[in-house]
């Protein structure tokens, strides 16, 4: 079977997937084919694979190209992403595939760094004891690596300072990283991640640093995996309150079934590995000059800009209709910035695949970014039950257990008396539960359980 017929056959095989509104067509055609082929041959999840290639391309872009969202609002393409699923769902293999070319670049950078350090140390040694005609020392070599997995917060900032094109924090089972950095830095890293995501400069001063670090345009990507049973820890650590949760893209496949292995031996893994490496290499080769300035900024085309603004305004108008501040989802406010970043990634992705230019962000990349953004938000909605239910305070959980699927304020007040809650506490609890999407306010005085 030739490649065209194979791709058509794969599309027919996965036809049901597209009916679930997974926006695979947001990607370049050859990437769609690659995702489908590897899904069948390597048991990769389509959705994990989609997300993995996105964040890998974003990492390869780094600070080489930014996007003008509006006027003076300029952003890089940084993404914070977590792949969520039950054990055995295959969260890590698609990430490993997507980042393999970047790891290869890092391995070459380490090899070159060791060679330069050896030459540098030899030069120092040869100059020892000499008073005249000494060879001038070159600058000390710097290791510029991209993937950071095992680190302290200070080491991460040093790595970013050395490679201001950008770094990616790549951690399997990412809750372990969050737990470790909190113990080490008392939350300082989280504040730095919030600052970096917003595009504000980072300044780090420590007793152990003879020279303070200043990073004018920080680029940090985050990608990792998490089991559904640990989602509630994100709430318990206060990441909803401090805004980190609103900045994270969650990927949760529509089906949690683990697929069967295929018995055929006809695998095109090597072919797609070579193709994928050439695409990432093309993006990595985009010029970046570390002079403290943004060199390359893409604008939306006039058509794309009008479409993007209309989509953003419709989203915000819906928020403006909400009278109760407690029911406003702060996550929605971050959606335009994340969507613009996705549009930039897709434009460069399509260019690297030979489909389009990289002169501006066009209407197709913009529409695809919006489709992906809405898909990711549907994933977030699907994992609310794992994130929130386990973190509900015991008394609120008791209150919910006493209520039917739909209930009134009067029902809640009566149930509150049974579990020892005052009327005021019940009213506060209803607002809190609605904000966290445990219940939904149908109309004045009437609610519906969502979990």
SENULO-894757 format. One record per residue (C-alpha): residue in one letter; x, y negated, z negated. Coordinates in Angstrom, 3 decimals. Layout:
BEGIN
[r 'A' [X Y Z]]
...
% end
This chain:
BEGIN
[r 'X' [0.000 0.000 0.000]]
[r 'X' [1.519 -3.382 0.987]]
[r 'X' [1.792 -6.247 -1.518]]
[r 'X' [-1.265 -8.120 -0.190]]
[r 'X' [-3.517 -5.063 -0.407]]
[r 'X' [-2.118 -4.222 -3.837]]
[r 'X' [-2.907 -7.709 -5.143]]
[r 'X' [-6.443 -7.531 -3.728]]
[r 'X' [-6.930 -4.109 -5.327]]
[r 'X' [-5.721 -5.450 -8.675]]
[r 'X' [-8.105 -8.390 -8.462]]
[r 'X' [-11.005 -6.008 -7.876]]
[r 'X' [-9.845 -3.843 -10.794]]
[r 'X' [-9.802 -6.837 -13.139]]
[r 'X' [-12.918 -8.486 -11.722]]
[r 'X' [-14.701 -8.238 -15.058]]
[r 'X' [-11.956 -10.298 -16.681]]
[r 'X' [-12.694 -13.310 -14.497]]
[r 'X' [-16.392 -13.070 -15.313]]
[r 'X' [-15.341 -13.774 -18.916]]
[r 'X' [-14.102 -17.164 -17.687]]
[r 'X' [-10.398 -16.488 -18.201]]
[r 'X' [-8.888 -19.220 -15.966]]
[r 'X' [-6.259 -17.140 -14.198]]
[r 'X' [-6.810 -19.180 -11.028]]
[r 'X' [-5.265 -22.157 -12.841]]
[r 'X' [-1.876 -20.600 -12.055]]
[r 'X' [0.119 -20.471 -8.809]]
[r 'X' [-0.965 -17.591 -6.577]]
[r 'X' [2.241 -15.593 -6.909]]
[r 'X' [2.023 -15.921 -10.711]]
[r 'X' [-1.563 -14.638 -10.670]]
[r 'X' [-0.356 -11.613 -8.731]]
[r 'X' [2.540 -11.095 -11.143]]
[r 'X' [0.284 -11.278 -14.201]]
[r 'X' [-2.186 -8.765 -12.758]]
[r 'X' [0.550 -6.348 -11.673]]
[r 'X' [2.326 -6.441 -15.045]]
[r 'X' [-0.985 -6.130 -16.868]]
[r 'X' [-1.598 -2.847 -15.082]]
[r 'X' [1.938 -1.485 -14.998]]
[r 'X' [3.337 -2.680 -18.332]]
[r 'X' [0.092 -2.891 -20.336]]
[r 'X' [0.550 -6.626 -20.850]]
[r 'X' [-2.524 -8.595 -21.861]]
[r 'X' [-3.611 -11.011 -19.136]]
[r 'X' [-4.265 -13.713 -21.698]]
[r 'X' [-1.022 -13.254 -23.617]]
[r 'X' [0.840 -13.239 -20.315]]
[r 'X' [-0.851 -16.457 -19.150]]
[r 'X' [0.099 -18.199 -22.364]]
[r 'X' [3.655 -16.842 -22.381]]
[r 'X' [4.539 -18.111 -18.915]]
[r 'X' [3.024 -21.514 -19.715]]
[r 'X' [5.134 -22.080 -22.807]]
[r 'X' [8.237 -20.707 -21.060]]
[r 'X' [7.858 -23.227 -18.201]]
[r 'X' [7.214 -25.993 -20.734]]
[r 'X' [10.459 -25.024 -22.504]]
[r 'X' [12.391 -25.004 -19.217]]
[r 'X' [11.103 -28.518 -18.409]]
[r 'X' [11.994 -29.963 -21.795]]
[r 'X' [12.696 -33.681 -21.669]]
[r 'X' [13.662 -33.561 -17.983]]
[r 'X' [10.175 -34.753 -16.955]]
[r 'X' [7.484 -36.553 -18.936]]
[r 'X' [3.931 -37.594 -18.091]]
[r 'X' [2.291 -40.980 -18.400]]
[r 'X' [-1.046 -40.286 -20.061]]
[r 'X' [-2.146 -43.910 -20.067]]
[r 'X' [-0.267 -47.212 -19.864]]
[r 'X' [2.646 -47.015 -22.276]]
[r 'X' [1.553 -43.649 -23.651]]
[r 'X' [4.185 -41.268 -22.323]]
[r 'X' [4.507 -37.651 -23.449]]
[r 'X' [6.751 -34.671 -22.868]]
[r 'X' [5.289 -31.196 -22.236]]
[r 'X' [5.855 -29.710 -25.722]]
[r 'X' [3.386 -27.003 -26.807]]
[r 'X' [2.836 -25.322 -30.170]]
[r 'X' [1.366 -21.884 -29.450]]
[r 'X' [0.501 -18.760 -31.453]]
[r 'X' [-0.594 -15.433 -29.934]]
[r 'X' [-3.139 -13.833 -32.284]]
[r 'X' [-4.322 -10.227 -32.329]]
[r 'X' [-4.584 -7.001 -34.260]]
[r 'X' [-1.499 -4.746 -34.592]]
[r 'X' [-0.625 -2.886 -31.411]]
[r 'X' [-2.210 -5.444 -29.081]]
[r 'X' [1.139 -6.104 -27.393]]
[r 'X' [1.680 -9.728 -28.345]]
[r 'X' [5.482 -9.697 -28.136]]
[r 'X' [6.300 -7.977 -24.784]]
[r 'X' [4.796 -10.729 -22.556]]
[r 'X' [6.724 -13.355 -24.532]]
[r 'X' [9.948 -11.384 -24.178]]
[r 'X' [9.401 -11.120 -20.419]]
[r 'X' [8.620 -14.822 -20.031]]
[r 'X' [11.634 -15.982 -22.038]]
[r 'X' [14.173 -13.474 -20.692]]
[r 'X' [15.599 -15.934 -18.088]]
[r 'X' [15.991 -18.625 -20.766]]
[r 'X' [17.729 -16.130 -23.050]]
[r 'X' [20.066 -15.368 -20.154]]
[r 'X' [20.958 -19.060 -19.891]]
[r 'X' [21.541 -19.189 -23.653]]
[r 'X' [23.823 -16.145 -23.487]]
[r 'X' [25.879 -17.857 -20.765]]
[r 'X' [26.009 -21.059 -22.849]]
[r 'X' [27.343 -19.109 -25.863]]
[r 'X' [29.952 -17.395 -23.690]]
[r 'X' [31.116 -20.736 -22.265]]
[r 'X' [31.137 -22.318 -25.736]]
[r 'X' [33.377 -19.566 -27.124]]
[r 'X' [35.793 -20.030 -24.241]]
[r 'X' [35.903 -23.824 -24.702]]
[r 'X' [36.346 -23.470 -28.466]]
[r 'X' [39.250 -21.096 -27.950]]
[r 'X' [40.927 -23.591 -25.614]]
[r 'X' [40.184 -26.440 -28.028]]
[r 'X' [41.648 -24.570 -31.017]]
[r 'X' [44.724 -23.577 -29.005]]
[r 'X' [45.265 -27.221 -28.102]]
[r 'X' [45.022 -28.270 -31.746]]
[r 'X' [47.465 -25.544 -32.716]]
[r 'X' [49.955 -26.557 -30.020]]
[r 'X' [49.856 -30.196 -31.189]]
[r 'X' [50.602 -29.356 -34.807]]
[r 'X' [53.911 -30.821 -35.963]]
[r 'X' [54.423 -32.855 -32.801]]
[r 'X' [54.983 -36.572 -33.290]]
[r 'X' [55.351 -37.678 -29.692]]
[r 'X' [53.934 -36.778 -26.283]]
[r 'X' [51.074 -34.845 -27.792]]
[r 'X' [48.303 -33.858 -25.434]]
[r 'X' [45.192 -35.982 -26.168]]
[r 'X' [42.434 -33.891 -27.660]]
[r 'X' [39.193 -33.577 -25.706]]
[r 'X' [35.824 -33.872 -27.434]]
[r 'X' [35.016 -30.864 -29.577]]
[r 'X' [32.806 -28.411 -27.618]]
[r 'X' [29.103 -28.384 -28.413]]
[r 'X' [26.824 -25.336 -28.135]]
[r 'X' [23.617 -26.322 -26.359]]
[r 'X' [21.218 -23.434 -26.768]]
[r 'X' [17.478 -23.526 -26.243]]
[r 'X' [15.928 -20.613 -28.171]]
[r 'X' [16.066 -20.894 -31.965]]
[r 'X' [14.768 -17.923 -33.948]]
[r 'X' [16.613 -17.588 -37.256]]
[r 'X' [17.307 -20.979 -38.804]]
[r 'X' [17.137 -23.390 -41.702]]
[r 'X' [15.336 -26.700 -41.121]]
[r 'X' [18.689 -28.509 -41.124]]
[r 'X' [20.143 -26.056 -38.581]]
[r 'X' [17.114 -26.586 -36.321]]
[r 'X' [17.618 -30.355 -36.370]]
[r 'X' [21.325 -29.936 -35.611]]
[r 'X' [20.480 -27.656 -32.676]]
[r 'X' [17.994 -30.232 -31.362]]
[r 'X' [20.570 -33.003 -31.782]]
[r 'X' [23.067 -30.947 -29.749]]
[r 'X' [20.507 -30.140 -27.029]]
[r 'X' [18.241 -33.152 -26.628]]
[r 'X' [16.713 -31.688 -23.482]]
[r 'X' [14.783 -29.611 -26.025]]
[r 'X' [14.571 -26.400 -28.020]]
[r 'X' [11.947 -23.737 -28.665]]
[r 'X' [11.277 -22.153 -32.032]]
[r 'X' [10.542 -18.570 -30.998]]
[r 'X' [9.539 -16.369 -33.932]]
[r 'X' [7.750 -13.031 -33.962]]
[r 'X' [5.257 -12.849 -36.880]]
[r 'X' [5.406 -16.606 -37.301]]
[r 'X' [3.836 -16.737 -40.781]]
[r 'X' [7.151 -15.474 -42.138]]
[r 'X' [8.831 -18.563 -40.707]]
[r 'X' [6.233 -20.897 -42.192]]
[r 'X' [6.628 -19.253 -45.594]]
[r 'X' [10.421 -19.439 -45.466]]
[r 'X' [10.679 -23.082 -44.395]]
[r 'X' [8.185 -24.188 -47.023]]
[r 'X' [10.279 -22.584 -49.756]]
[r 'X' [13.477 -24.052 -48.340]]
[r 'X' [12.464 -27.581 -47.425]]
[r 'X' [9.354 -28.278 -49.513]]
[r 'X' [7.355 -29.084 -46.431]]
[r 'X' [9.925 -31.388 -44.801]]
[r 'X' [10.107 -29.268 -41.646]]
[r 'X' [6.334 -29.412 -41.237]]
[r 'X' [6.488 -33.204 -41.396]]
[r 'X' [9.286 -33.170 -38.816]]
[r 'X' [7.234 -30.915 -36.536]]
[r 'X' [4.256 -33.272 -36.812]]
[r 'X' [6.499 -36.230 -35.976]]
[r 'X' [8.138 -34.453 -33.041]]
[r 'X' [4.792 -33.369 -31.576]]
[r 'X' [3.587 -36.965 -31.614]]
[r 'X' [6.711 -38.067 -29.735]]
[r 'X' [8.036 -40.286 -32.511]]
[r 'X' [11.788 -40.475 -33.272]]
[r 'X' [13.316 -38.157 -35.865]]
[r 'X' [15.790 -39.426 -38.441]]
[r 'X' [17.490 -36.932 -40.748]]
[r 'X' [19.934 -37.831 -43.512]]
[r 'X' [21.419 -35.245 -45.873]]
[r 'X' [24.322 -35.183 -48.302]]
[r 'X' [25.754 -32.358 -46.177]]
[r 'X' [25.664 -34.557 -43.052]]
[r 'X' [28.577 -36.990 -42.712]]
[r 'X' [26.699 -38.653 -39.833]]
[r 'X' [22.882 -38.981 -39.981]]
[r 'X' [20.927 -37.504 -37.081]]
[r 'X' [18.722 -39.739 -34.933]]
[r 'X' [16.713 -38.162 -32.109]]
[r 'X' [14.805 -40.762 -30.126]]
[r 'X' [12.809 -38.329 -27.991]]
[r 'X' [12.468 -34.995 -29.822]]
[r 'X' [11.294 -32.000 -27.816]]
[r 'X' [10.393 -28.935 -29.883]]
[r 'X' [8.270 -26.071 -28.629]]
[r 'X' [6.910 -23.469 -31.024]]
[r 'X' [5.783 -20.014 -29.975]]
[r 'X' [5.140 -16.907 -32.023]]
[r 'X' [2.716 -14.155 -32.901]]
[r 'X' [0.330 -13.548 -35.772]]
[r 'X' [-2.014 -10.805 -36.911]]
[r 'X' [-5.664 -11.740 -37.350]]
[r 'X' [-5.606 -10.725 -41.021]]
[r 'X' [-3.074 -13.470 -41.799]]
[r 'X' [-4.918 -16.350 -40.133]]
[r 'X' [-6.416 -17.553 -43.402]]
[r 'X' [-2.916 -18.352 -44.697]]
[r 'X' [-2.762 -21.321 -42.320]]
[r 'X' [-5.730 -22.884 -44.118]]
[r 'X' [-4.441 -21.996 -47.569]]
[r 'X' [-1.115 -23.704 -46.863]]
[r 'X' [-2.897 -26.942 -46.029]]
[r 'X' [-2.117 -26.971 -42.306]]
[r 'X' [-5.666 -28.054 -41.477]]
[r 'X' [-5.472 -31.034 -43.818]]
[r 'X' [-2.068 -32.235 -42.600]]
[r 'X' [-3.036 -31.867 -38.938]]
[r 'X' [-0.612 -29.124 -37.883]]
[r 'X' [-3.483 -26.754 -37.092]]
[r 'X' [-5.004 -29.293 -34.683]]
[r 'X' [-1.795 -29.280 -32.648]]
[r 'X' [-1.533 -25.493 -32.250]]
[r 'X' [-2.867 -23.632 -29.219]]
[r 'X' [-4.217 -20.249 -30.322]]
[r 'X' [-4.479 -17.385 -27.842]]
[r 'X' [-6.936 -14.641 -28.740]]
[r 'X' [-7.893 -12.132 -26.022]]
[r 'X' [-11.576 -11.680 -25.297]]
[r 'X' [-11.109 -7.931 -25.744]]
[r 'X' [-9.175 -6.427 -28.643]]
[r 'X' [-9.077 -2.977 -27.062]]
[r 'X' [-5.655 -1.455 -26.402]]
[r 'X' [-5.644 -0.213 -22.804]]
[r 'X' [-4.465 3.214 -21.621]]
[r 'X' [-1.061 3.706 -20.045]]
[r 'X' [-1.137 4.283 -16.308]]
[r 'X' [0.340 7.564 -15.051]]
[r 'X' [1.751 6.258 -11.760]]
[r 'X' [5.472 5.585 -11.512]]
[r 'X' [5.272 2.903 -8.804]]
[r 'X' [6.378 -0.144 -10.783]]
[r 'X' [7.352 -3.506 -9.339]]
[r 'X' [8.697 -4.760 -12.683]]
[r 'X' [12.165 -5.457 -11.274]]
[r 'X' [10.735 -7.355 -8.301]]
[r 'X' [8.694 -9.627 -10.543]]
[r 'X' [11.571 -10.045 -13.006]]
[r 'X' [13.773 -11.368 -10.205]]
[r 'X' [11.001 -13.630 -8.927]]
[r 'X' [10.273 -14.983 -12.391]]
[r 'X' [13.953 -15.669 -13.094]]
[r 'X' [14.266 -17.662 -9.867]]
[r 'X' [11.242 -19.793 -10.840]]
[r 'X' [12.551 -20.549 -14.335]]
[r 'X' [16.046 -21.238 -12.954]]
[r 'X' [14.582 -23.787 -10.542]]
[r 'X' [12.876 -25.604 -13.428]]
[r 'X' [15.976 -25.458 -15.649]]
[r 'X' [17.985 -26.980 -12.798]]
[r 'X' [15.871 -30.148 -12.958]]
[r 'X' [18.364 -32.901 -13.864]]
[r 'X' [18.521 -34.185 -17.419]]
[r 'X' [20.925 -36.922 -18.504]]
[r 'X' [21.379 -37.152 -22.263]]
[r 'X' [21.606 -40.935 -22.571]]
[r 'X' [18.806 -41.546 -25.056]]
[r 'X' [16.334 -42.608 -22.369]]
[r 'X' [13.430 -40.977 -20.523]]
[r 'X' [14.565 -40.548 -16.932]]
[r 'X' [11.633 -39.060 -15.021]]
[r 'X' [7.983 -39.898 -15.661]]
[r 'X' [5.123 -38.531 -13.574]]
[r 'X' [1.841 -40.400 -13.244]]
[r 'X' [-1.554 -38.894 -12.526]]
[r 'X' [-2.720 -39.485 -8.971]]
[r 'X' [-5.577 -42.001 -8.815]]
[r 'X' [-8.065 -39.158 -8.240]]
[r 'X' [-6.625 -37.050 -11.072]]
[r 'X' [-6.520 -40.039 -13.423]]
[r 'X' [-10.189 -40.845 -12.834]]
[r 'X' [-11.158 -37.198 -13.374]]
[r 'X' [-9.052 -36.905 -16.546]]
[r 'X' [-10.385 -40.142 -18.049]]
[r 'X' [-13.992 -39.142 -17.326]]
[r 'X' [-13.444 -35.759 -19.011]]
[r 'X' [-11.792 -37.404 -22.022]]
[r 'X' [-14.510 -40.049 -22.347]]
[r 'X' [-17.306 -37.468 -22.231]]
[r 'X' [-15.542 -35.544 -25.020]]
[r 'X' [-15.180 -38.650 -27.167]]
[r 'X' [-18.765 -39.772 -26.529]]
[r 'X' [-19.958 -36.470 -27.961]]
[r 'X' [-17.938 -37.187 -31.112]]
[r 'X' [-19.359 -40.701 -31.335]]
[r 'X' [-22.860 -39.207 -31.534]]
[r 'X' [-21.983 -37.496 -34.828]]
[r 'X' [-23.181 -39.586 -37.750]]
[r 'X' [-21.645 -37.515 -40.558]]
[r 'X' [-17.858 -38.071 -40.718]]
[r 'X' [-17.481 -34.695 -42.401]]
[r 'X' [-18.732 -32.941 -39.275]]
[r 'X' [-16.200 -34.547 -36.912]]
[r 'X' [-13.669 -31.958 -35.723]]
[r 'X' [-10.284 -33.685 -35.819]]
[r 'X' [-8.940 -31.044 -33.415]]
[r 'X' [-10.943 -32.562 -30.561]]
[r 'X' [-8.989 -35.816 -30.863]]
[r 'X' [-5.735 -34.039 -29.937]]
[r 'X' [-7.250 -32.315 -26.891]]
[r 'X' [-6.498 -35.085 -24.316]]
[r 'X' [-2.788 -35.175 -25.179]]
[r 'X' [-2.424 -31.377 -25.085]]
[r 'X' [-4.410 -31.200 -21.829]]
[r 'X' [-2.209 -33.848 -20.195]]
[r 'X' [0.841 -31.804 -21.203]]
[r 'X' [-0.698 -28.704 -19.648]]
[r 'X' [-1.310 -30.678 -16.445]]
[r 'X' [2.371 -31.641 -16.310]]
[r 'X' [3.460 -28.030 -16.898]]
[r 'X' [1.132 -26.766 -14.156]]
[r 'X' [2.317 -29.372 -11.636]]
[r 'X' [5.975 -28.409 -12.174]]
[r 'X' [5.006 -24.727 -12.250]]
[r 'X' [3.291 -25.007 -8.851]]
[r 'X' [6.279 -26.951 -7.477]]
[r 'X' [8.718 -24.269 -8.701]]
[r 'X' [6.567 -21.671 -6.915]]
[r 'X' [6.778 -23.647 -3.661]]
[r 'X' [3.104 -24.663 -3.596]]
[r 'X' [3.211 -28.448 -4.110]]
[r 'X' [5.424 -31.507 -4.740]]
[r 'X' [6.591 -32.902 -8.073]]
[r 'X' [5.969 -36.575 -7.257]]
[r 'X' [2.854 -36.948 -9.420]]
[r 'X' [0.241 -34.837 -11.223]]
[r 'X' [-2.511 -34.042 -8.742]]
[r 'X' [-6.212 -33.314 -9.134]]
[r 'X' [-5.787 -29.521 -8.933]]
[r 'X' [-3.275 -29.430 -11.801]]
[r 'X' [-5.561 -31.714 -13.816]]
[r 'X' [-8.665 -29.583 -13.292]]
[r 'X' [-6.694 -26.422 -14.081]]
[r 'X' [-5.317 -27.985 -17.262]]
[r 'X' [-8.827 -28.873 -18.418]]
[r 'X' [-9.995 -25.305 -17.692]]
[r 'X' [-7.096 -23.905 -19.715]]
[r 'X' [-7.691 -26.380 -22.532]]
[r 'X' [-11.348 -25.353 -22.781]]
[r 'X' [-10.371 -21.676 -22.661]]
[r 'X' [-7.885 -22.163 -25.520]]
[r 'X' [-10.553 -23.939 -27.561]]
[r 'X' [-12.873 -20.974 -27.042]]
[r 'X' [-10.073 -18.774 -28.430]]
[r 'X' [-9.865 -21.054 -31.451]]
[r 'X' [-13.615 -20.744 -32.006]]
[r 'X' [-13.370 -16.956 -31.799]]
[r 'X' [-10.757 -16.742 -34.574]]
[r 'X' [-12.517 -19.068 -36.988]]
[r 'X' [-13.925 -16.082 -38.879]]
[r 'X' [-10.405 -14.805 -39.599]]
[r 'X' [-9.042 -18.222 -40.412]]
[r 'X' [-11.736 -19.503 -42.699]]
[r 'X' [-13.729 -16.691 -44.272]]
[r 'X' [-10.872 -15.342 -46.376]]
[r 'X' [-9.991 -18.878 -47.531]]
[r 'X' [-13.462 -19.789 -48.834]]
[r 'X' [-13.415 -20.463 -52.556]]
[r 'X' [-15.051 -17.632 -54.570]]
[r 'X' [-17.961 -19.765 -55.782]]
[r 'X' [-18.754 -20.974 -52.253]]
[r 'X' [-18.591 -17.388 -51.058]]
[r 'X' [-21.072 -16.427 -53.769]]
[r 'X' [-23.322 -19.255 -52.627]]
[r 'X' [-23.220 -18.022 -49.031]]
[r 'X' [-23.920 -14.442 -50.071]]
[r 'X' [-27.147 -15.603 -51.717]]
[r 'X' [-28.376 -17.267 -48.532]]
[r 'X' [-29.990 -15.757 -45.434]]
[r 'X' [-28.713 -16.277 -41.869]]
[r 'X' [-30.716 -19.514 -41.624]]
[r 'X' [-31.565 -21.580 -44.684]]
[r 'X' [-32.636 -25.009 -45.872]]
[r 'X' [-31.032 -27.476 -48.269]]
[r 'X' [-33.643 -26.462 -50.866]]
[r 'X' [-32.649 -22.803 -50.445]]
[r 'X' [-29.000 -23.736 -51.000]]
[r 'X' [-29.763 -25.768 -54.121]]
[r 'X' [-31.737 -22.854 -55.570]]
[r 'X' [-28.921 -20.415 -54.701]]
[r 'X' [-26.452 -22.842 -56.280]]
[r 'X' [-28.298 -22.652 -59.589]]
[r 'X' [-27.927 -18.867 -59.495]]
[r 'X' [-24.126 -19.079 -59.120]]
[r 'X' [-23.601 -22.015 -61.471]]
[r 'X' [-23.238 -24.897 -58.996]]
[r 'X' [-24.827 -28.299 -59.561]]
[r 'X' [-26.946 -29.899 -56.835]]
[r 'X' [-24.122 -32.347 -56.107]]
[r 'X' [-21.620 -29.496 -55.802]]
[r 'X' [-23.950 -27.647 -53.428]]
[r 'X' [-24.289 -30.707 -51.195]]
[r 'X' [-20.503 -31.141 -51.130]]
[r 'X' [-20.088 -27.439 -50.355]]
[r 'X' [-22.520 -27.634 -47.423]]
[r 'X' [-20.535 -30.500 -45.871]]
[r 'X' [-17.261 -28.628 -46.410]]
[r 'X' [-18.604 -25.358 -44.958]]
[r 'X' [-20.031 -27.174 -41.926]]
[r 'X' [-16.737 -29.015 -41.324]]
[r 'X' [-14.861 -25.708 -41.412]]
[r 'X' [-17.424 -24.105 -39.066]]
[r 'X' [-18.611 -21.522 -41.584]]
[r 'X' [-22.145 -22.870 -41.196]]
[r 'X' [-23.823 -25.092 -38.611]]
[r 'X' [-26.249 -27.917 -39.272]]
[r 'X' [-29.214 -27.231 -36.973]]
[r 'X' [-31.094 -30.372 -37.939]]
[r 'X' [-31.679 -32.424 -41.043]]
[r 'X' [-32.028 -30.084 -44.013]]
[r 'X' [-31.593 -26.853 -41.998]]
[r 'X' [-28.454 -24.713 -41.536]]
[r 'X' [-27.285 -21.563 -39.823]]
[r 'X' [-24.440 -19.242 -40.824]]
[r 'X' [-21.746 -18.910 -38.146]]
[r 'X' [-19.581 -16.282 -39.881]]
% end
